[in-house]
Amino acid sequence: MDFVGAGAVLSLPGVKSVRRKKQFSSTAIVATALSGCLLAMVPAPVLAGSRGDGMTATAVELAQSADLGRTYYFDIPAEKLASALVKYSQISGIDVVVDGTLPASHVIAAVKGEMTATGALDLMLAGSDLSWQPLDGKTVSIVAARTDPSSSNVTTAPITIISRASDNIGYEGNPDWVYETPGSVSVISQENMRKTPGRDASDIFNSITGVDVAGNRQQPGLSVNVRGQQDQGRVNMNIDGARQNFSQSGHGVVNRMYVDTALLADVTVEKSDMSGVGGAGTSGGIVTMRTLNTDDILDADENVGGKVNLSRGTNAYSFAGDAAIAARISPKLDVAAAFSRKLVGEYKGGKNNPGLYIDNSDDLVEANGQNQQYTGQRQSSGLLKANLALSEDQELNLGYVGFTTKFGKATGEDAQYNDFDEATSHTVTAKHSWNPDTDLIDLKTGLWWTQTENKQFRPARYSSSGSVTTDAFNTKYKIDTYGFDAANKSSFYLDELMTQDSIFSLDYGVETFQDKTKTRSETLGLGGNGEGFELEGSTPSGQRDVQGAFLDGTFDWGDLVQFKGGIRYDRFQLDGDSYWCEQYNAANKCEDGGTPLDIDLSGHKISPSVSLGLSPLNGIQFFGAYRQAFRPPTIMEGMVKGRHVAGVPVPFYANPDLEPEESFTTEFGVNLKFDDVLTKNDGFRAKLSHYRTKIDNYIVSAAVAQPTPQSFGPPILGWTLAAQAESYVNLEDPVYISGTELELGYDAEKFYISGAMSFTDTDLEGNYDPVIHPLVALPSSPTNGNGLPASWGKAGGLMTVYTLPKRKYTLDSGVRLFDQDLILGVRATFVYPEDNITGTSGDDAQSILRYRTYDLYSSYELNRNLKFRFAVNNVTDEAYVDALGGLTLAPGRTAIMTLSGNF
């Protein structure tokens, strides 16, 4: 029998050769508990001539030879033996085979530091009934030792050779731990990101349940919506743990993060558990963009190497290329670097089924088949990483990620309202881990800084006669965020007290971050309307501090029960100076500062959480969870001021009585994980979950009254009875968001099929108080009892509330041919958007029409170092606008080919 390992081929005589596909992994081992994919039961050789320690002279020679005698740096935490053996093989490149009796619940002690491969195995198997035997210089077998009563020879139990060296067989490549987690979490692998390359970063979220991206295709920044929540910090979007909190006011999305998918190793979307690091000030979810590091670039047996990807396509997909290189300089030091460049032009939208949306006049808006203006982008990005082993139990990880992009965007007929932007972001991280030889300490600390800056030029606007109506602006939006976190895990093994292997662990720690924003704007003095204070006030300068502490206790009883309960304490402080216009008219424009208003917002909350996972049968896990969350106001929400740009007489007021949001989420579901379902070596994975979230004091921008209502000039948005202002307010009624998510995948090696469904319902009444303190002196009028338009104080007065599609379906299927060198696949997506609650996708959209897209993808591995990919996105050239993506058409049919190489 043959199997391909980390560079070695093991042949056992008398057994039919079965080739294991190398794409799964560069290592040879996976324990029975991870895959259960039995290929053959092979009698192991009897090792004659035993020594006193059970090792024959021949075995000793093998153990001292080749890779078994080398020294490696191991960093394997205390965990179950099955997964620990995988990491052992990845680090050492040594192939491991296991017998059929590997205990699924045995937990090893942490193995960390420089040691020989044999020494590490001894530590991992200490305290168990298992031993190991060398089969050659690069292969060992894990055996249940037994002694023949008639002989002193040591024999081994039957060996189970495992074919699958990867556990990424779930929906869209989700790893197995997703289906062992009692909650909702999704992973986007690098392979999945590259199989259907998108035009921008938002495309990688297309197939994730309960997740979407809001914004406009003209804007490359990301605003991720998780289970109906987004913007203003509701979702913690971070790069390597460093929060990306950039915000800029405007029509639509507020928060943006800038990242290049070419630099990503994977993306983890946590929807359920925000009890630990990353949960401070967050209520909707945690989206972690993990960037490339040494182990993502090099195989386990490489010391120096790299990867290159070059792409080009149709529909103005001009060029995308990236290169990454890494080196293991010594067992204590490795470094990695990567660079990426992308150039895309203005694409054409689809032509078929051209219905797009119903506008506010109940008219159908259709596609025009033209190039979509301002959809071109130029972006460059890069990273640098260094990993240093300070000692046998301490490691320091340093990283830098940079990104810059140039783009333009426009609104209005003929794109007459436009601007040109250059956004730059920097992310610096320093992480330290300390895992000494004790179960009480597994300490991880992190220190980070991020800076995002957008330099925006807004051209002058002209009348039909050619005169300047609105001056040109130069504006610089900037945010610096500083953060620190520390978390420790203490584990207690309760085997002597329980009938099964059981562990009780405590996770506890602290985190803190500070946002500092600064906006500077000036006009070019061309004589039109416009003052710098307008843009400076709508994205105000200021400072916000957020701190959190948490304590979680987790009890694992064998493979049957996992119970987790905890509390976290969060607090915030937002201080600064704002102002409000006591009366807005031609004589009082508020550029002199108006009436000073001292902002002093602070608050704190203790938020409990609890979850339970039950596994009554192998492969089935039921789970339920309840959590509370606390989301404080941002600088923009707490300190907004000034007025609408371009002479529109709508001032912005800070609300000194703004309350933080509080959310309450209940969730239950089931995980399914089976192997050898229909044939040997296949696998089925599924996750079904239902959730319901209640949000009190939901914060949203809304129309409010000026202190002394005016009725001057042309009507403002149709309201003439009182002059309008805007402010952030708390809704009086709770917002309810409920949803059901299902994802499933079946992989039989030669073919695979997977699918996902998301159902979401948002219940938002929209009632609020349009008279915010200290506003007074309202006129009497029969219109609404207080002189205000009837829409104010209700949903019609709210701005940009984003809601996930009502229904979304994804199907993905493919085949692997020619010994899996060739992969051919197709993905279909069907979207049924939610009717807009408050003009969620643009001022002119009442409802977005449903749409469907089909994508084809393929890859062919020419040899170990060269792979060719070809994909066609939107094969049917469907005309549509994204459910949360503004009113710019999405790209039409686009073919992209990619050449990937290793060196």
N, C-alpha and C positions, 0 to 999 in steps of 0.2 A: 504493500500500500504506500502511496506517495502522499505527502502533504507539504505545501509550501509554507515555510516559516520566514523568519527574519533573515533571509539570505541562505538558509540551509534547507536541504531536502532529505527527509527521513524515509527510508525504504524498509518495509518489513516484508520478508519473503513469504510467499504462499498466499498473499492476499491481493485481490484485484486492485489495480491502481485507480484511485479516485482523486481527481484534481480539485483543489479548493481554490476558488477565484481570488486573485490577489487584490482586487479592488476593495475587498472588505477591510483589509488592514495589512500593515507590513509585519505584523506579529502573528504568531502561530497559535496562541492559546486563547481559549475561552472556556471557562468552567461549565460543567453540566448545569449548574444552577442558573447560569445566565442564558443559555440557549436551549439546552436539552436536545440538541440535534445530533443523534447518534448515527455514525456512519458504519462502524464495525466494532465488534468485540474481538480483541486480539489477545491471545495468551502472551504474556510478557516472558522474556527469557529468564531462565533460572540462573541466578548468579552464584556460581559454585565457589568453593574456597573461601568461605566466610571468615572474616576476622572477628574479633571480640565485639566490635561496635556494630556488627551487622553489615559492614562494607567489605566486599571482596577486594583482593589486590587489584583485579582488573578495574573494578569500580573506582578505586582510589586513583588509579592512573587517569581514568577518564575525568574524574572530578577535578584533578589538578591541571588538566590540559585545556587548551583553547580558551573559549570565552568563560568557561566555568571557573577558571582560576583568576580572571581579571577583577580589578577593583572598579566599582561604579559608585556614583552618588545616588542613593535611594531617598525618596521622600514619599512614603506610603503611609497615610494616616491609619488610625485604628478603624478597621471596617471589616466587613464580611470577607471570608477567605476567597470566595469566588471572584469578586471584583478586584481584590488585592493582587491575585495572581495575574490578572490582565495587566495591571500597572507594572508588576515585576517584569513581565515579558517585554513590555514596551520600553522600559528603561534599559534592560540588559541586552535585548535582542535574542534572548535564549528562548527556544521553543519548549513549551510545557504541555504534556498530556496528562490527563487525570483519569482516575478510575470512576466507576459508576456509583461510588458511595461517598462522594465528597459532601460533607455536611453543609447544608445551605445556611445554617445559623451560626457557624463558628466564626468568632470575631478575633482577628489578630491584634497583637500589640503594635503600636506604631513602629515603623522601620524607617529610620532617617539617619543619614550620614554616609560617609565613605566606608565601604566594606566590600568583600568579595561576593560574587554571585551566590556561592555556596553558603556563606555566612548569613546572607539575607534570607535564604530559604530556611535555614535552621531557626532563625528568629520567628519567621512567619508560621512555622509549623509547631513551635514550642507549645506544649500543653495540650496538643491534640493527639489522636491515635494514628496520625498520618506520618509517613516518612517519604523521603524522595530517593530516587535512584537515577544515576546518569545512564542515558542510552547512547550518547556520543558526546563529543566536546561541546555541542551547542544545544543538546536536548536532554531534558530530564522528565521523569514520570513521577507523579504524586500517587503514592500507593498506600493502601491499608496493610501494614506489615503483619504477617502471620508466620509462625514457626511450625515447620513439619515435625511432629513428635519423634519420627524415626530418623531425623537428620538435623544437623545444625545449620543447614543451608537456609537462607532467607528467600522466600518466593514472594511474588506480588499478586495482587488481585487482578482480574481482567482489566485491560486498559480500554478506556473509551476515547476514541479519537473524535474530536469535535470539528465540524466543518466551518462553522460561521465564526469569524473572528471580529465581528462587529455586532453591536446590539442596536444599530440605527435602522430598524425595520418598521418603525411606526409611521403614522401619517406624515407625509412630506419629510421623512427622514428623522422624525423625533426619536431620541434615544430611549432606551428602556426605562431609565429612571423617571421619565415623565409619567409612565404608566404604573409606577410604584409610589407615586407621590399622592397623598390624600388631599388633593386640591387641584386647581386649574393652573397649568403652566404650559407654555409652548416654546419650542426651540426652532430657530431658522438656521440651518447649517450652511456652511460656505458652499457646499456642493449644490444645495437647493437654490441658493442665490445665483449661482452661475449657470444653472441648467436653462433658465429662461431669462437672460440678462435684460434688465429694464433700462429705461431711459434715465430714471433718477431713483433715489433711495426709497421713495414711497412704494415702488412696485414690489419690493420684497415682502410686504405685508399683505399682498392680495389674497393669499390663501389661508391666513390664520383666522381661526374662529374667534368671534367677539372682538376683533381688532380691525381698525381701519385708519386711514390717514386723511386728515382734513387739510384743505388748502387749495392753492391754485397751481396748475401745471407750469405756470410761468415762474414760480418761486421754488428753488431747489431745497429750501429748508423743510424739515419734518415737523409735523404736529400730530403725534400718535393719539388716537382715540381708543381707549380700552374700556369696553363694556359701557359705552355711552358717556364716559367722562374724559375730558381733555382740557388743555389750556390752563393757564394760571397755576401751574404746579400740581394739578390734580394727578397727573401721571409723571412719575420720576423718570425722565429720559436722561440717560447717562452714558458716558463713554468710559469704559474700564472703571466704573464706580464713581466717576466725577460728574456731578449734575450739570446739565446744560439748561440753564434757566433764562436764556435770552428772550426778551419780549419787545415787541414794537407794535404800537397801536395802529389801527386802520380798519377798513371795512373787512371783517372776516377774522381769520386766525390771528392770535396774538403771540403765542409762544412758538419759537422755531429752534431746531437744533440742526447743525450742519455736519454731515458725515458722509464719507465715501465708502460705498459698499465693497469696493475693491480691497480695502484695508481691514475688512471684518473677518474674524474667524468664525463667529456665530453671534446670534442675537437670542437672548432669553426674555420672554414676556411673562412676567409673574402677575397673575390676575387675582390670586387668593390671599397669599401670605405676605403681609407687609409689616410683620411684627418685629423684624430685625433691622439690620443696617439698611438704609435706603427708604425706610418707612416714614421718617419725620416729614411732616407737612404734606403727606401724600395720601390720597383717598382712592384713586382709580386703579393704579397698577404701577409696576416697575419694569421699564424697558431698558435692558442692559446690552449695550453694544460692546462686545469684547473684541478688541483688535488683535492682529496677528502678533505672535510671539515665536520664540525659537522652535518650540515643539510643533507649531503649526506649519513651519516651513521645512524643517528637517525630519527625515525618517529617524527611527530609533538608532540605526546603525551608522548614521552620517555625522560627521563633525563639521563639515562645511558644505554649503549648497544653497540653492535658491530656486525660485519659480518665476516664470514670466507668462503673462497673458496679453494677447493682442487681439483687438476686436474691431470690426468694421461692418457697417450695415447700410441698408437702404433708408429712405424717408429721413434724410438729413442726419442719420447716425454716422457722423464723420469718422470718429476715432475714439477708442478707449483702450488704454494700455496701462499695465502695472507690472512692477518688478519687486521681488522681495528676496533678501539674502540674509543668512544667519550663519553663526559660527559658534561651536562649542570650543572655546579657547582652552579651557581646562575643566576638570570636574567641578571647579568652584565658580567658573565664570562663563557665561554665554551672552551673546549679543545678537540683535536682529534689527534690520532696517527695511523699509519699504517706501516706494514712491508710486504715485498714480497720476494719470492725466486723462481728462475726458474733454472732447469737443463735439457738441451736438448743435445742429442748426434748427431753424424753425420748421417743424414737421407739418405734415398734412393730417387732418383728422379723417375719420372714416367716412365712407359715402353711402353705405347700405343701411337700410332702416333708419332714415335720417332724423326721425323725431327725437328731440332732446328733452324738452321740459315745457311745462305750462307756466306762462308768466302771470303776473298779478292781474292782467286784463283777461284771463282765461283764454289766451291765444296760444296756439301751438308754435313753438320755436323749433326750426329745423336747421340741420347742418347746411352750410353753404359750399362745402368742398374746397375751401381755400386754405392756404397755409395759415397756421395759427401764429399770429404775431407775438413776438416777445417770448417764444418758447425755446430759444437757443440759450445755451449755457457753455461757459468755459470754466473748468475747475481743475485745481491741482491740490494734491494732498500728500502727506508723508508721515512716517513715524520712525521712532528710534527707541529701542528697548535694551535694557541691560539687566541681567539676573545674576546676583552675587550670593554665593553660599558663605555666610559669615562664620559659621561653625557647623558642627554636625546637626544642630537642631534650630538654626536660625538662617533665614534667607531674606534678602533685600531685593525688591523688584522696582526698577525705575523706568518710567516711560514718558514719552512725548508724542502727541498726535497733533498735526496741524492741517488746516483746510483753508482754501481760499477759492472764491468763485465770483464771476462777473455775470450779471443777468439784468434784464429789464422786465418791466411789467406794466400793464395798462388796463384801463377800464373805460366804459362808455362807448358810444357809437364811434366807429372809425378809430378806436383806441386813442382818443384825444387827451385822456387823463393818464399820463405816463410818467415813469421815473426810471432811473438807471442806478443800479446798486453794485457795490463791491463788498461782499461779506467775508470776514476772516475770523477763524476761531483757533484757539490754542488750548490744549489740555495737557497738564503736567500732573503725573501721579508718582507717589512714592509709597510702596507697600512693604510692610515688614511682617514676617510670620515667625513665631517662636513655638516650637513643638518639642519640648524636652521629653525625657523618658519617664513620663508620668501621665496618668489618665486625667489629671486635674487641670492641665494647662494645654490649651491649643489656641494661642493668642494671635489674632490678626489685627494689625493697625494700618490705617491709611491716612495719608496727608495729600491733599490735592488742590489744584487751582485751575480754573477755567476762565477764559476771556473770549467774548464774542463781540465783534464790532462790525457795524454796517455803515458804510459811507454812502449816502444817498444824494443823488442830484435830481432835483425835480425841475424840469424845464418850465419856462414861462408859458402861460396860456393866453391865447389871443381871441379877440372878437372877430366877427366876420369882416369888419372893416380893417383889421390888421393892428388894432391898438392892443396894448397889454392889459388884460383884465386881472391876471394873477401873476404876481412876481415869481421869479425863479428862486429855489431854495437849495442851499447846501446844508445837509444835516448829518450829524454823526451820532449814532446810537451805540452805546457801549455798556457792557455789564462785566463785572469781575465777581466771581463766586469763589469763596475760600471754604474748604471743608476739612473736617477731621473725623475719623471714626475709629473705634476700638471695640473688638468683640472677642470674648473668650468662651470656650466650651469645656465643661468639666463632665466627665463620664464616670458612672458608677455601675459596675457589673454585679448583678444580683443573682447569679447562678445558684448560689448556696441557699437562697431564700425561695426560689421559684422552681417549678418542675420543668421549665423550659429555659433556654437561653434568654436572658432579659437584661435590658440596659435602661438605666435612668440617666438622663443628661440634662444639664443646665446650660442654656445659652444666655449670655448677658453682656451688655455693653452700652456704649454711649455714642452719640453722633451730634455734630453741630456744623452748621454752615451759615455763611453770611453773604447776602447779595448786596452789591454796590452798583447802582446804575447812574449813568451820566449821559445826558442828552444836550447837545449844543447845535443850534440852528441859526442860520442867518440868510437874509435875502440878498439878491444881487443889485437891489436898488434900481429896478427898471421902471418903477412908477405904478405898478399894479397893486392889487390888494395882497395882503400877506405880511405877517410879522413873525419873527423868530420865536416869540413866546408861544405861538400856537402849537407848533410841533414839539417844543420843549415841554409844554404842559401836558399834552396828551400822552406822552411817554416820559413821565417825570423822573428827575434825578432823586435818589434817596438811598436809604439803607434799611435792610431787614435782617434780623437775626432769628434763627430757628435752632432749637436744641431738642434732643430726645434721649431717653434712656429706656432700656427694655430688659425684661427678664422672662425667659420662656423655659418651661420644664417639659421634657418629652420622655414618655415611658414606652419602650418597645418590649413587648412580650413575645419572644420568638418571632415567627412570621405571621402571628395571628392578630395582634392588637398593636396599634400605634396611637397613643393619646398625647395631645399637646395642649397645654394651657399656658397663658402668659398675660402680662400687662405691659404697657408702655406708657411713659409719661412724656408729653410734648408741650413745649411752650414757645411763644414767639414774642418779639418786640418790634414795633414799627413806629419810629418817631420821625418827625420832620415838620417843615413849614409848607403850608399850602395857602390858597386864598380862594375867595369866591366873589363873584360880581354882584354887588347889592342891586344894581340895575344895569342891564346891558342895553345900550343904544349907541347911536353915532357919537355921542359925547363921552361915553364911558365904555371904552373897549377893553378895559382890564389889563392893558399892557403895562400900566403903572403898578401892577401888583394887586389891585382890588382891595378887598377887606381881608387882612391877615387871618389865617385859620390855623391854629396849632393842632397837629395830628399826633395823637398819643394812643395807638392801638396796641393792646397786648392781651394775652390770654394763655390759658393752659388747660390741659385735660388729661385724665387717666383713661386709657382705652384698653379694655380687655379683649382677649381673643381665645378661642378654643376650637380644636379640631379633633376628629376621631376617625381612624381608619380601621376597618375590620376585614380580615381575609379568611372567611370560613372555609373556602376551598382554594386549592392551588390555582393561581392564575386569576382569581376574582378578588377585588378589593372594593368594598363599599366605603364611602366617606361622607362626612358632613362637617360643616364649619360655621362659626359665627364670629364676626369681628366688628369692632368699631374703629373709626378713623377720624382724624382731626385735620382740617385743611385751613390754615390761616390765610388772611388776605395777602396779596402780593403788594409790592411797591406801587404798581400801576393802579390796582384797585383802591388802595388806601390813600393815595396822594394825588390823584389826577386833578388837573386844573387847566387854566387857559381857555381856549375855544377851538371850535372847528376851523380848520385851515381854509384859506382862500376866501375870506370875507363872509363866510356863512355865519349868520348871527346866532350860533348855538354854543353857549359856553359849557365848560366841563366843571363839575363841582365835586370836590372831595366830600365823602360822607363820614363825618366823625363818629357816627354811631354804628358803623359797619361791624357785623359780628362774624366770627369764623364759622366755616361749615362744619357740620358733624354728620357722619354717615354711619349707617348700620346695615351690614350685609349678612345674609343667610345663604348658604350654599349646600347642596348635596349632590352626590353623583356616584359613579361606579367606574373602576378601571378593569379592563380585560386584557390579559396577556397570556397567550397560548402558543406553544410550539408543537410541531409535528401534528398539525390539524388534519390536513387532507393527504399530505405526503411527507416523507422524511425531509427534514431541513427547511420546512416552510414555517411561517410565523404569522400570527394574527394579533393585532393590537387595537384597542378602542378605548375611548374616554367619553363618557356622557356626563354632563353636569347641568344643573339648573340653579340660577341665582336670583336673588331679589335684593335690591339696594334701596334704602330710604335715605334721602339727604335733607337735613334740616338747614335752614338759613342759606339756601343755595344763592350764590352771588352771581349777578349778571348785570350787564350794562343796560340802562333803561332810560326812557324819557321822564324827566322830572320838571317841576315848575321853577321858573325864576322867581325871586322874591317879589319883584314888582312887574307883573306881566305886561308885555308890550303888544302892540298890534300895528307894527310899522312895516313898511317895505312889502315885497312880494310874499306870498304864503310860504312858510317853511314846511316842506313835506306835507302840505295840505292843511296845516294847523294855523289858524289865524286868530283864535280867541285868546291865546296866551303865548308868550314867547317861550320857546322850548329850551331847556338845558338837558344835559345828560350827566348821569352819575352811576356809580356802582351801588346796587341796592341788594338787600336780602329779600328773597321771596317769602311771602307769608305762609304759603302752603308747602308741605314737603314735596320733593320731587321723587318719584318712584321709577326705577329702571329695573326691568326684569328680563331674563333671557334664558334660552336653552341652547346648549352647544353640544354637538356630536362630531367626533372625528374618529375615523377607523382606517385601518390599513392591513392588507394581506400581501405577504411577500413570499413567493415560491422560488426565488432565485432566478429562474428563467423568465418569469413575468411577475408583475406586481399591479395592484389596483388599490386605490385609496379614495376616500371622500370625506367631506365635511359639510355640516349644516349649522347655520346660526339663525336663531329667531330672537328678535329684540323688540321690546315694547317700552316706550317712554311715556310716562304720565306726568305732565307738567301743566298745572293750572295757570301759572303766570301772574298771580295776584301779588301786588306790592304796593307800598305807600309812595305815591309820587311827590309827596311833600316831605323833604328831608330836612332835618335840623341843620342850621338855624333858620331855614326859610320860613317866612311868615307873610302876612298881608296878601291873601288871595282875594280876588274880586268875586262877587256873587254872580252867578249865571245859571240859567236853567239847563245848560248843556250837560253837566255832570255833577250838579249840586255844589260844585266849588269853582266853577269857571274854567275847568280843565277839559281838554278833549276827552271823549268817551274812551278812547283806546289807552289813555294813560292810566297806570295802575293795574293794567291787565296784560295779557299775552301780546296784544298788538303793540305795546310800548317797549317790548324787549328787543335786544339786538343780538344777533349771531349766537343762537343756542344750537349746538350741533348734536344731531341724533344719528345713531347707527342705522344702517338699512334694516327694514323690517325682516327681510329674509335674504339669506345669502347661501348659495350652494357651490361647492367645488368638487370636481371629479378629476382624478389624475391616474393615468394608467400607462404602462409601458412594457416592453419586452427587452430581454438581454440575449443577444445572439452571438454566434462565433465565440463560444466560451466566454461570454459576457464582455467581450471587447467592444461590441456594438450595442448601444442603447437607443431605442426609439420610443418616444413617449408623446402623449397628448394630454393637455389640461383644459378643462372647460369651467367657466365661472358664470353663474347666473345671479344677478343682483336685482332686488326689489327695494328701492329706496323708500325711506320714510317721508311722508308729506312734511313739508317745512313747517315748523312751529312758528318761527319768527324770521323768516327769510334766511334760513340757516346756510344756504349755499350761494347767496347773492341777493341783492336788492330786487332783482327782477324775476326771481324764480318762486313760483307757488308750489310746484311739485316737480321732481325729477322723474323722468320715465324710466322704466325698467330696461335692463340691457343684458346682453350675454356676450362673452368673448371666448374664443378658442385659440389655444397656443400649441404649436408643435415644437418639439425639441429632440435633439439627438446628440450623441457623442460617440467617437470612435477612438480607441486607444491604439495608436499606431505601434507603439512600443512602450517600454517602461517609462520613458522620459518625454513622450510626445503624445498629445491628445488633441483631436479636432472636434469642435462643437459647432452645431448649426441649429438655429432656432428661428421660428417665425411667430411673432406675436400678433394677436388679432388677425388671424388667418382670413376671416370672413369680411374684414374691413368694416367692422361695425362702427357706426356713428353714435357716440354717446358722450356724456359728461359724467365724471366720477360722482358717486353718491355724496361725498363730502368734499369734492374737489373744485368748487367754484363753477363758473360757467364757461370755462375754456374747454374746447373739445379735447378728449383724450387722443393719443396717437392712433392713426390708422395702421394698416398692415405694415409691419416692419420686419425685415429679415436681417439677422445678425449672425456672422460667423466669427469664431474665436479659435485661435491657435494657442495652446497651453504647453509649456515646456518646463522640465526640471533640469537643473544642472548642478 
